[in-house]
Amino acid sequence: MRNKQFSGSHVSTRLSCVCAPEPLRQFRKPALVVGHPGHELRVFGWMSEYRPLVHVITDGSGRHGISRIPSTYKLVERLGASFGTIFGAVSDVEIYRAILQTDTALFLNVVSALAASFVLHRIDFVAGDAAEGYNPTHDLCRAIVDAAASIAGRSMGKPVANYEFRLAEWEQEFPIAHGERCLHLQLNDDLLQQKLEAAEQYVEMQAEVRRGIQQRGEDYFRVECLQKVQETARSHSASEKPFYERFGEERVTSGQYASVIRFKEHILPIMDALFGYATHADTSLQARSHGT
């Protein structure tokens, strides 16, 4: 792996560290885990500087069946990062089926494979999707990362630094609170321009990127915020309905969806299964089948 070591408050002439919750010199082997291809654009600066081992859980094909993996593959290759063993492992249709059927086996297998990869590559720092209540795959990605990092850390005898980044924060109902958990990396003009150009060239993400820029402005994407995870995703059980439930209800009413993914009925049982597995998993990480 061609990773660079974090080095103090100043990272490089292209990327500077504004603040960090812990000394960064200790980390040498980073990994990135995202639920959908395209999420890596959110941490383009960090990714381009440290070239992490990149894992992508789904192929991002949505309801139309067209994979976004080729676009992410090109970006990872262009930045000189490494490809993980999980790279478009399942389609969006497959993962939503597994969620609705609470098919924990699929998610347990992903956790096992991810934890084994972390151990094999001696990963000591992982960044991944945050649980925001915006998309169920994003939230389960966070639970998967939490579980895999926990298992791998015990296996290696040293905790894996676990960080998350938000994907819907520019939406009005998804504000982000910055504080002592934040690692803020600031891109210089050249790197910011590269990030914006990469986002524009990622055809499948163009509409979403342009909407984000329209709402927040280009300079908003200069600072990349990765927050140190202090609690597992299963504890993020909001008192009100998550966005994806309300969105799903609207789609069912309009006849576009057949059913609604619910947090308590579908997501929470899977998170509980992952949490339980992480707590009791064999840290020798020997091959194990969960039936898929």
Rosetta silent file (secondary structure, phi, psi, omega in degrees, C-alpha in Angstrom):
SEQUENCE: MRNKQFSGSHVSTRLSCVCAPEPLRQFRKPALVVGHPGHELRVFGWMSEYRPLVHVITDGSGRHGISRIPSTYKLVERLGASFGTIFGAVSDVEIYRAILQTDTALFLNVVSALAASFVLHRIDFVAGDAAEGYNPTHDLCRAIVDAAASIAGRSMGKPVANYEFRLAEWEQEFPIAHGERCLHLQLNDDLLQQKLEAAEQYVEMQAEVRRGIQQRGEDYFRVECLQKVQETARSHSASEKPFYERFGEERVTSGQYASVIRFKEHILPIMDALFGYATHADTSLQARSHGT
SCORE:     score description
SCORE:     0.000 S_00000001
   1 L     0.000  134.803 -177.542    0.000    0.000    0.000 S_00000001
   2 L   -97.868   62.035 -178.907    1.346    3.416   -0.943 S_00000001
   3 L   -93.030  148.643  173.237    0.073    5.287    2.105 S_00000001
   4 L   -98.404  150.768  177.262    1.643    8.374    3.600 S_00000001
   5 L   -81.449  138.337  172.066    2.028    8.839    7.318 S_00000001
   6 L   -61.817  142.791 -177.040    0.023   11.607    8.973 S_00000001
   7 L  -141.933   91.058  171.953    2.481   14.229   10.158 S_00000001
   8 L    67.355 -160.299 -176.539    1.492   16.854   12.664 S_00000001
   9 L   -78.494  -25.470  178.777   -0.793   19.818   12.075 S_00000001
  10 L  -103.034  116.818 -175.346    0.632   20.584    8.638 S_00000001
  11 L   -87.362  -53.501  178.620   -0.009   17.761    6.210 S_00000001
  12 L  -162.994  178.011  177.228    1.278   19.147    2.906 S_00000001
  13 L   -69.589  -21.289 -178.781    1.263   22.277    0.788 S_00000001
  14 L   -92.378  -28.061 -172.564   -1.982   21.040   -0.791 S_00000001
  15 E  -138.761  120.229 -179.954   -3.743   19.835    2.351 S_00000001
  16 E  -117.388  146.928  179.709   -3.419   21.312    5.830 S_00000001
  17 E   -92.682  114.390 -178.475   -4.784   20.030    9.124 S_00000001
  18 E   -80.948  -41.409  178.109   -6.802   22.744   10.871 S_00000001
  19 E  -158.415  155.398 -178.745   -7.716   20.681   13.938 S_00000001
  20 L  -152.161  144.621 -178.091   -7.615   17.061   15.080 S_00000001
  21 L   -80.299   -8.747 -178.408   -8.945   15.155   18.107 S_00000001
  22 L  -158.602  159.270  177.951   -5.738   13.138   18.549 S_00000001
  23 L   -58.934  133.660 -174.248   -2.100   13.081   17.385 S_00000001
  24 L   -98.129   -8.385 -177.858   -2.037   11.965   13.767 S_00000001
  25 L   -63.347  -25.349 -174.249    1.611   10.921   13.457 S_00000001
  26 L   -72.511  -16.405 -172.964    0.775    7.475   14.787 S_00000001
  27 L   -95.676  128.545 -177.042   -1.371    6.470   11.804 S_00000001
  28 L  -124.752  -22.423 -172.566    0.287    4.863    8.795 S_00000001
  29 L  -126.278   86.233 -178.217   -2.267    2.532    7.179 S_00000001
  30 E   -86.373  155.050  173.795   -5.605    4.197    6.358 S_00000001
  31 E  -134.532  154.168  176.129   -8.708    2.642    4.837 S_00000001
  32 E  -124.317  131.388  178.037  -11.876    4.110    3.351 S_00000001
  33 E  -129.497  120.352 -179.551  -15.228    2.298    3.484 S_00000001
  34 E  -125.401  151.156  179.641  -18.285    3.712    1.708 S_00000001
  35 L   -74.908  -38.651 -179.616  -21.791    2.388    1.227 S_00000001
  36 L  -127.742  144.756  172.479  -22.162    3.615   -2.344 S_00000001
  37 L   -61.516  140.915 -176.397  -19.607    4.462   -5.039 S_00000001
  38 L   109.205  -25.461  179.156  -19.257    8.217   -5.333 S_00000001
  39 H   -64.441  -24.734 -179.172  -19.095    8.876   -1.593 S_00000001
  40 H   -62.601  -20.653  178.187  -15.315    9.037   -1.871 S_00000001
  41 H   -62.333  -28.649 -178.496  -15.706   12.452   -3.523 S_00000001
  42 H   -64.140  -29.240 -179.575  -16.648   13.865   -0.120 S_00000001
  43 H  -120.237   39.999 -177.279  -13.117   13.154    1.167 S_00000001
  44 H   -56.433  -43.837 -177.997  -11.291   13.643   -2.123 S_00000001
  45 H   -63.558  -49.336  177.505   -8.517   15.714   -0.553 S_00000001
  46 H   -59.659  -43.343 -178.069   -7.791   13.227    2.234 S_00000001
  47 H   -65.764  -41.068 -178.482   -7.979   10.362   -0.218 S_00000001
  48 H   -69.204  -30.202 -178.124   -5.657   11.976   -2.755 S_00000001
  49 H   -81.273  -38.325 -172.860   -3.047   12.741   -0.099 S_00000001
  50 H  -109.872   -8.965  174.063   -3.048    9.409    1.785 S_00000001
  51 L    45.890   66.945 -176.454   -4.258    6.951   -0.859 S_00000001
  52 L   -72.572  170.087  169.551   -6.182    4.628    1.455 S_00000001
  53 E   -77.623  118.422 -170.142   -7.288    1.056    0.899 S_00000001
  54 E  -102.834  124.624  174.489  -10.756    1.633   -0.584 S_00000001
  55 E  -115.882  135.985  177.819  -13.767   -0.605    0.078 S_00000001
  56 E  -127.721  120.780 -172.300  -17.175    0.000   -1.556 S_00000001
  57 E   -74.197  -48.555 -178.590  -20.103   -2.067   -0.275 S_00000001
  58 E  -108.900  173.294  177.948  -22.664   -1.647   -3.086 S_00000001
  59 L   -94.601   -1.575  177.119  -22.399   -0.994   -6.810 S_00000001
  60 L    67.458   22.280 -174.053  -24.607    2.110   -6.633 S_00000001
  61 L   -77.178  -14.059  177.718  -26.863    0.809   -9.398 S_00000001
  62 L    57.796 -151.154 -179.666  -30.062    2.056   -7.775 S_00000001
  63 L   -82.122  -15.283 -174.943  -33.383    1.121   -9.322 S_00000001
  64 L   -90.277  -12.322  175.001  -32.042    1.505  -12.862 S_00000001
  65 L    77.986   14.284  179.901  -29.441   -1.251  -12.572 S_00000001
  66 L  -102.968  114.481 -174.957  -26.512    0.804  -13.905 S_00000001
  67 L   -69.642  141.129  173.812  -23.415    0.372  -11.738 S_00000001
  68 L   -95.549   -0.032 -177.510  -21.366    3.383  -10.627 S_00000001
  69 H   -56.835  -42.755  179.267  -18.389    1.149   -9.811 S_00000001
  70 H   -56.641  -37.689  179.528  -16.524    1.916  -13.096 S_00000001
  71 H   -67.348  -42.200  178.288  -16.533    5.637  -12.245 S_00000001
  72 H   -68.988  -37.317  177.973  -15.204    5.029   -8.738 S_00000001
  73 H   -57.598  -46.296 -179.611  -12.649    2.551  -10.078 S_00000001
  74 H   -61.955  -39.605 -178.627  -11.268    5.223  -12.410 S_00000001
  75 H   -68.685  -44.264  178.694  -11.081    7.760   -9.577 S_00000001
  76 H   -61.101  -43.995 -179.868   -9.340    5.387   -7.165 S_00000001
  77 H   -64.627  -42.346 -179.930   -6.872    4.405   -9.876 S_00000001
  78 H   -61.128  -37.761 -176.962   -6.255    8.033  -10.835 S_00000001
  79 H   -86.200   -3.175  177.804   -5.437    8.984   -7.233 S_00000001
  80 L    74.951   20.463  176.602   -3.110    6.033   -6.737 S_00000001
  81 L   -81.256  175.610 -177.640   -5.166    4.521   -3.903 S_00000001
  82 E  -107.017  152.259 -179.836   -5.534    0.761   -3.361 S_00000001
  83 E   -94.678  128.594  177.840   -8.536   -1.463   -4.068 S_00000001
  84 E   -81.032  171.414 -179.911  -10.044   -3.407   -1.195 S_00000001
  85 E   -70.315  -24.175  176.680  -11.461   -6.914   -1.369 S_00000001
  86 E  -102.896  112.111 -176.852  -14.985   -5.466   -1.135 S_00000001
  87 E  -148.203   87.673 -174.203  -15.633   -3.331   -4.197 S_00000001
  88 E    75.456   44.933 -172.980  -19.247   -3.260   -5.313 S_00000001
  89 E   -62.925  -35.495 -178.466  -20.001   -6.482   -3.466 S_00000001
  90 E  -137.661  158.459  175.737  -23.790   -6.266   -3.862 S_00000001
  91 L   -82.258  163.836  176.493  -26.276   -4.317   -5.950 S_00000001
  92 H   -62.735  -39.016  178.554  -28.597   -1.759   -4.398 S_00000001
  93 H   -60.133  -42.290 -179.469  -31.544   -4.025   -5.175 S_00000001
  94 H   -66.587  -40.347 -176.931  -29.859   -6.883   -3.311 S_00000001
  95 H   -72.744  -34.546  177.373  -29.023   -4.824   -0.255 S_00000001
  96 H   -70.240  -34.888  173.804  -32.541   -3.371    0.004 S_00000001
  97 H   -61.307  -44.809 -179.529  -33.964   -6.885   -0.310 S_00000001
  98 H   -63.411  -36.854  178.572  -31.664   -8.002    2.491 S_00000001
  99 H   -65.700  -49.283 -177.516  -32.767   -5.053    4.637 S_00000001
 100 H   -64.660  -29.521  178.584  -36.487   -5.704    4.126 S_00000001
 101 L   -95.105    6.471 -173.679  -35.998   -9.398    4.888 S_00000001
 102 L    41.865   50.513  178.897  -33.608   -8.605    7.788 S_00000001
 103 L   -80.816   83.869 -175.739  -31.125  -10.942    6.131 S_00000001
 104 H   -65.881  -22.627 -176.997  -28.328  -10.474    8.649 S_00000001
 105 H   -58.364  -43.738 -179.115  -26.154  -13.096    6.933 S_00000001
 106 H   -58.324  -46.218 -175.761  -25.269  -10.758    4.073 S_00000001
 107 H   -72.463  -35.177  176.822  -24.125   -8.009    6.441 S_00000001
 108 H   -65.006  -37.544  177.488  -22.237  -10.379    8.737 S_00000001
 109 H   -64.901  -39.354  178.138  -20.284  -11.689    5.772 S_00000001
 110 H   -64.839  -43.222  178.093  -19.320   -8.147    4.782 S_00000001
 111 H   -59.505  -46.242 -179.459  -18.172   -7.418    8.347 S_00000001
 112 H   -59.565  -46.553 -178.533  -16.072  -10.611    8.414 S_00000001
 113 H   -65.910  -39.549 -178.899  -14.417   -9.836    5.084 S_00000001
 114 H   -68.256  -44.086  179.125  -13.775   -6.218    6.035 S_00000001
 115 H   -62.559  -40.800  178.724  -12.296   -7.087    9.426 S_00000001
 116 H   -63.059  -38.838  178.384  -10.036   -9.695    7.815 S_00000001
 117 H   -65.797  -41.729  178.330   -8.841   -7.086    5.302 S_00000001
 118 H   -58.683  -43.250 -178.935   -8.101   -4.600    8.087 S_00000001
 119 H   -68.569  -45.386 -179.008   -5.979   -7.185    9.866 S_00000001
 120 H   -57.237  -41.458 -176.434   -4.216   -8.350    6.692 S_00000001
 121 L   -96.541    4.437  178.192   -3.215   -4.792    5.779 S_00000001
 122 L    55.804   44.050  179.874   -2.613   -3.686    9.399 S_00000001
 123 L   -64.132  131.422  178.998   -5.125   -0.861    9.024 S_00000001
 124 L  -120.939   -1.971  179.788   -4.891    1.615   11.914 S_00000001
 125 E  -148.806  126.712  179.082   -7.231    4.388   10.668 S_00000001
 126 E  -129.942  137.187  174.288  -10.568    4.008    8.890 S_00000001
 127 E  -118.540  140.943 -179.485  -12.933    6.649    7.507 S_00000001
 128 E  -160.117  176.846 -179.625  -16.454    5.836    6.372 S_00000001
 129 E   -53.824  146.467  172.970  -20.046    6.967    5.975 S_00000001
 130 L   -92.931  156.374  173.250  -21.812    8.488    8.972 S_00000001
 131 L   -88.303  110.379 -176.072  -25.237    7.364   10.202 S_00000001
 132 L  -116.838   -6.972 -174.618  -27.467   10.357    9.475 S_00000001
 133 L    76.484   14.203 -178.230  -30.897    8.813    9.052 S_00000001
 134 L   -91.799  -45.067 -178.548  -30.783    9.926    5.415 S_00000001
 135 L  -139.235  131.339 -176.315  -30.238    6.613    3.624 S_00000001
 136 H   -62.700  -32.929  178.767  -30.458    3.128    5.187 S_00000001
 137 H   -67.448  -38.427  177.052  -27.395    1.850    3.305 S_00000001
 138 H   -60.931  -45.776 -177.915  -25.309    4.736    4.636 S_00000001
 139 H   -65.249  -39.174  178.632  -26.430    3.976    8.202 S_00000001
 140 H   -72.547  -30.033  173.816  -25.703    0.267    7.840 S_00000001
 141 H   -59.604  -42.687  178.543  -22.320    1.056    6.321 S_00000001
 142 H   -61.721  -43.405  178.760  -21.513    2.883    9.562 S_00000001
 143 H   -63.923  -37.971  178.393  -22.601   -0.124   11.632 S_00000001
 144 H   -63.999  -45.624  179.495  -20.510   -2.413    9.410 S_00000001
 145 H   -63.498  -44.156  178.856  -17.415   -0.217    9.827 S_00000001
 146 H   -56.998  -46.419 -178.096  -17.920   -0.017   13.593 S_00000001
 147 H   -65.843  -46.522 -178.271  -18.171   -3.799   13.858 S_00000001
 148 H   -64.595  -41.005  179.503  -15.220   -4.526   11.568 S_00000001
 149 H   -64.988  -38.616  178.833  -12.987   -1.958   13.292 S_00000001
 150 H   -64.028  -47.147 -179.640  -13.848   -3.418   16.693 S_00000001
 151 H   -64.389  -46.890 -177.793  -13.045   -6.985   15.635 S_00000001
 152 H   -64.639  -40.151  179.759   -9.850   -6.023   13.811 S_00000001
 153 H   -61.243  -42.515  178.482   -8.654   -3.866   16.682 S_00000001
 154 H   -67.335  -38.567 -179.295   -9.003   -6.720   19.167 S_00000001
 155 H   -64.360  -39.079 -178.130   -7.328   -9.113   16.758 S_00000001
 156 H   -87.288   -9.989  179.897   -4.322   -6.786   16.282 S_00000001
 157 L    76.132   18.842  179.524   -4.174   -5.797   19.942 S_00000001
 158 L  -154.414  129.853 -177.199   -4.511   -2.098   19.106 S_00000001
 159 L   -59.221  145.197  172.351   -7.652   -0.034   18.435 S_00000001
 160 L   -90.848  121.146  177.705   -8.395    1.063   14.888 S_00000001
 161 E   -62.690  124.457 -169.731   -9.023    4.822   14.855 S_00000001
 162 E  -116.165  116.387 -177.300  -12.587    5.091   13.562 S_00000001
 163 E  -124.770  152.973  179.657  -13.805    8.253   11.798 S_00000001
 164 E  -129.903  153.591  175.035  -16.991    9.175    9.943 S_00000001
 165 E  -133.768  144.781 -174.348  -17.946   11.833    7.413 S_00000001
 166 L   -88.709  147.578 -175.697  -21.388   13.138    6.578 S_00000001
 167 L  -113.453  -14.090 -176.740  -22.945   12.951    3.137 S_00000001
 168 L  -122.251   18.642 -171.738  -26.141   14.979    3.539 S_00000001
 169 L   -66.479  -23.041  179.543  -24.905   17.835    5.720 S_00000001
 170 L   -79.865   -9.475  173.874  -25.631   20.541    3.134 S_00000001
 171 L   -72.918  143.906 -173.046  -29.309   19.595    3.247 S_00000001
 172 L   -59.104  -36.530 -176.001  -31.230   21.957    5.524 S_00000001
 173 L   -90.762    8.073  178.772  -32.502   19.243    7.879 S_00000001
 174 L  -125.702   58.426  179.006  -29.081   17.595    8.272 S_00000001
 175 L   -68.707  155.322  179.686  -26.923   20.244    9.972 S_00000001
 176 L  -115.021  136.144  177.205  -23.557   19.174   11.358 S_00000001
 177 L   -99.600  120.250  179.128  -22.223   20.157   14.779 S_00000001
 178 L   -92.552  146.795 -178.709  -18.465   20.685   14.814 S_00000001
 179 L  -169.282 -152.607 -173.677  -16.460   20.165   17.980 S_00000001
 180 L   -70.748  -12.942  177.412  -13.590   18.371   19.637 S_00000001
 181 L   -82.361   -7.924 -169.285  -14.258   15.151   17.679 S_00000001
 182 E   -83.792  134.610  164.892  -13.508   16.858   14.361 S_00000001
 183 E  -105.507  111.276 -178.448  -10.532   16.319   12.100 S_00000001
 184 E  -107.050  122.999  177.453  -10.638   19.253    9.680 S_00000001
 185 E  -114.636  127.858 -176.784   -8.509   19.144    6.551 S_00000001
 186 E  -107.225  126.803 -179.176   -8.313   22.240    4.381 S_00000001
 187 E   -88.476  139.803  174.230   -7.640   21.992    0.647 S_00000001
 188 L   -77.355  176.464 -174.009   -5.626   24.661   -1.153 S_00000001
 189 H   -58.120  -41.865 -177.352   -7.005   26.253   -4.320 S_00000001
 190 H   -65.480  -45.188 -178.668   -5.394   23.718   -6.640 S_00000001
 191 H   -69.603  -37.109  176.089   -6.622   20.666   -4.743 S_00000001
 192 H   -61.348  -42.510  179.171  -10.109   22.142   -4.350 S_00000001
 193 H   -63.576  -40.354  176.441  -10.274   22.692   -8.095 S_00000001
 194 H   -61.383  -39.820  179.637   -9.196   19.095   -8.698 S_00000001
 195 H   -64.089  -46.702 -179.209  -11.944   17.936   -6.337 S_00000001
 196 H   -64.900  -38.437  178.544  -14.618   19.981   -8.085 S_00000001
 197 H   -67.405  -40.646  178.228  -13.448   18.789  -11.515 S_00000001
 198 H   -63.278  -39.462  178.720  -13.460   15.156  -10.358 S_00000001
 199 H   -66.042  -40.169  179.501  -17.002   15.602   -9.032 S_00000001
 200 H   -67.176  -34.988 -178.919  -18.136   17.182  -12.305 S_00000001
 201 H   -78.487  -15.138  178.198  -16.568   14.348  -14.306 S_00000001
 202 L   -82.352   88.467 -167.290  -18.321   11.715  -12.157 S_00000001
 203 H   -53.663  -43.330 -175.504  -21.345   11.664  -14.439 S_00000001
 204 H   -67.561  -17.329 -177.684  -23.677    9.701  -12.162 S_00000001
 205 H  -106.020    1.114 -172.522  -23.122   12.205   -9.317 S_00000001
 206 H   -56.244  -48.320 -175.570  -23.338   15.427  -11.351 S_00000001
 207 H   -62.522  -43.461 -179.212  -26.869   16.415  -10.370 S_00000001
 208 H   -67.126  -41.872  179.823  -26.256   15.855   -6.654 S_00000001
 209 H   -63.658  -45.846 -179.068  -22.904   17.661   -6.733 S_00000001
 210 H   -63.270  -35.915  177.911  -24.340   20.647   -8.587 S_00000001
 211 H   -66.201  -41.178  178.351  -27.199   20.870   -6.094 S_00000001
 212 H   -62.742  -42.118  179.277  -24.737   20.861   -3.206 S_00000001
 213 H   -67.144  -38.493  179.160  -22.658   23.613   -4.797 S_00000001
 214 H   -63.943  -38.272 -177.567  -25.777   25.654   -5.541 S_00000001
 215 H   -77.961  -35.249 -172.085  -26.898   25.415   -1.919 S_00000001
 216 H  -117.220  -21.623 -176.502  -23.533   25.966   -0.233 S_00000001
 217 L    92.068  155.042 -175.878  -21.079   27.358   -2.788 S_00000001
 218 H   -61.894  -39.114 -173.827  -17.819   25.860   -4.035 S_00000001
 219 H   -67.143  -19.472  177.974  -15.715   27.036   -1.090 S_00000001
 220 H   -59.248  -31.449 -175.792  -17.866   25.014    1.312 S_00000001
 221 H   -88.390    8.451  177.018  -16.173   21.873   -0.026 S_00000001
 222 H   -71.992  -35.937 -179.301  -12.686   23.186    0.753 S_00000001
 223 E   -99.837  126.539  176.285  -12.783   21.808    4.307 S_00000001
 224 E  -104.641  124.443 -177.412  -13.253   18.068    4.798 S_00000001
 225 E  -107.974  118.237  172.242  -14.562   17.086    8.213 S_00000001
 226 E  -114.415  124.136 -176.752  -13.966   13.597    9.574 S_00000001
 227 E  -104.287  134.423  178.973  -15.371   13.066   13.060 S_00000001
 228 E   -68.010  128.168 -177.875  -13.963   10.536   15.507 S_00000001
 229 L   -76.452  128.196 -179.484  -16.628    7.929   16.301 S_00000001
 230 L  -113.759  -11.520  179.155  -17.451    7.731   19.989 S_00000001
 231 L  -147.513  157.706 -177.620  -20.471    5.470   19.935 S_00000001
 232 L   -75.409  155.878 -176.195  -21.813    2.692   17.756 S_00000001
 233 H   -60.787  -29.278 -176.707  -24.339    3.426   15.021 S_00000001
 234 H   -65.729  -17.021  179.657  -27.039    1.383   16.759 S_00000001
 235 H   -82.491   -7.828 -178.487  -27.218    4.048   19.469 S_00000001
 236 L   -86.794   54.846 -179.108  -28.354    6.644   16.930 S_00000001
 237 L   -93.630   91.355 -176.510  -32.050    5.779   17.341 S_00000001
 238 L   -62.643  148.806 -179.269  -33.696    9.138   16.744 S_00000001
 239 L   -71.542  -23.953  178.824  -36.970    9.839   18.511 S_00000001
 240 L  -108.548  166.343 -178.067  -38.558   10.911   15.218 S_00000001
 241 L   -60.475  136.266  174.217  -38.796    9.108   11.906 S_00000001
 242 L   -68.640  161.131 -178.426  -35.596    9.155    9.866 S_00000001
 243 H   -55.074  -42.133 -174.202  -35.737   10.874    6.494 S_00000001
 244 H   -66.409  -25.597  175.532  -35.663    7.586    4.567 S_00000001
 245 H   -70.568  -46.832 -179.996  -38.865    6.397    6.274 S_00000001
 246 H   -64.314  -39.967  177.853  -40.757    9.568    5.368 S_00000001
 247 H   -64.716  -42.659  179.212  -39.349    9.476    1.840 S_00000001
 248 H   -63.359  -38.748  178.352  -40.321    5.807    1.498 S_00000001
 249 H   -62.693  -40.330  178.462  -43.867    6.508    2.672 S_00000001
 250 H   -64.267  -40.191 -179.655  -44.237    9.173    0.002 S_00000001
 251 H   -69.157  -35.794  177.341  -42.976    6.775   -2.663 S_00000001
 252 H   -65.947  -43.181  179.464  -45.361    4.021   -1.532 S_00000001
 253 H   -60.991  -37.308 -179.447  -48.267    6.466   -1.644 S_00000001
 254 L   -84.180   -2.471  177.666  -47.317    7.482   -5.185 S_00000001
 255 L    84.431    8.876 -178.807  -46.981    3.834   -6.225 S_00000001
 256 L   -85.647  -29.956  177.143  -43.228    3.974   -6.877 S_00000001
 257 L  -115.412  151.030  177.321  -42.232    1.729   -3.951 S_00000001
 258 L   -89.318  -26.709 -177.628  -43.913   -1.449   -2.760 S_00000001
 259 L  -152.963  168.182 -176.998  -42.831   -1.107    0.876 S_00000001
 260 L  -111.920  132.869  172.745  -41.076    1.176    3.355 S_00000001
 261 L   -79.828  123.587 -178.239  -37.772    0.466    5.103 S_00000001
 262 L  -108.437  143.243  179.176  -38.293    1.150    8.815 S_00000001
 263 H   -63.404  -54.713 -174.208  -35.593    1.859   11.373 S_00000001
 264 H   -70.750  -35.190 -176.472  -37.053   -0.184   14.233 S_00000001
 265 H   -80.879  -36.557 -172.534  -38.422   -3.002   12.075 S_00000001
 266 H  -116.062  -49.490 -173.034  -35.557   -3.465    9.621 S_00000001
 267 H   -74.861  -49.054 -176.605  -32.427   -1.434   10.400 S_00000001
 268 H   -58.954  -43.293  178.048  -32.155   -1.805   14.169 S_00000001
 269 H   -60.257  -36.112  178.423  -32.327   -5.650   14.174 S_00000001
 270 H   -69.360  -43.412  177.337  -29.457   -5.767   11.649 S_00000001
 271 H   -60.112  -42.469  178.762  -27.426   -3.272   13.672 S_00000001
 272 H   -61.977  -39.564  178.871  -28.052   -5.321   16.821 S_00000001
 273 H   -64.916  -41.106  179.538  -26.869   -8.469   15.029 S_00000001
 274 H   -67.881  -40.351  178.759  -23.683   -6.718   13.875 S_00000001
 275 H   -63.601  -43.859  178.409  -23.068   -5.311   17.342 S_00000001
 276 H   -64.448  -39.497  178.871  -23.534   -8.736   18.908 S_00000001
 277 H   -65.200  -43.147 -179.619  -21.265  -10.355   16.362 S_00000001
 278 H   -63.573  -33.990 -178.564  -18.553   -7.760   16.911 S_00000001
 279 H   -70.416  -35.142 -173.048  -18.757   -8.300   20.651 S_00000001
 280 H  -114.287    4.754 -175.380  -18.362  -12.076   20.486 S_00000001
 281 L   -63.217  148.221  174.237  -16.491  -12.651   17.205 S_00000001
 282 L   -72.103  113.913 -175.101  -13.484  -14.945   17.090 S_00000001
 283 L   -75.428   -1.356  172.614  -10.612  -12.500   16.724 S_00000001
 284 L   -73.502  -13.838  176.649   -8.500  -15.104   14.955 S_00000001
 285 L    53.983   38.219  174.582  -10.663  -14.162   11.940 S_00000001
 286 L   -70.289  154.602 -178.453  -10.663  -17.664   10.546 S_00000001
 287 L   -55.774  134.182 -177.987  -12.913  -18.231    7.534 S_00000001
 288 L  -146.605  136.230 -179.051  -16.516  -18.497    8.580 S_00000001
 289 L  -105.308  139.793  177.225  -19.715  -18.814    6.576 S_00000001
 290 L  -111.093   12.547  172.495  -23.023  -17.197    7.498 S_00000001
 291 L    97.856    7.883  178.009  -24.994  -18.955    4.811 S_00000001
 292 L  -103.556    0.000    0.000  -24.814  -16.625    1.833 S_00000001
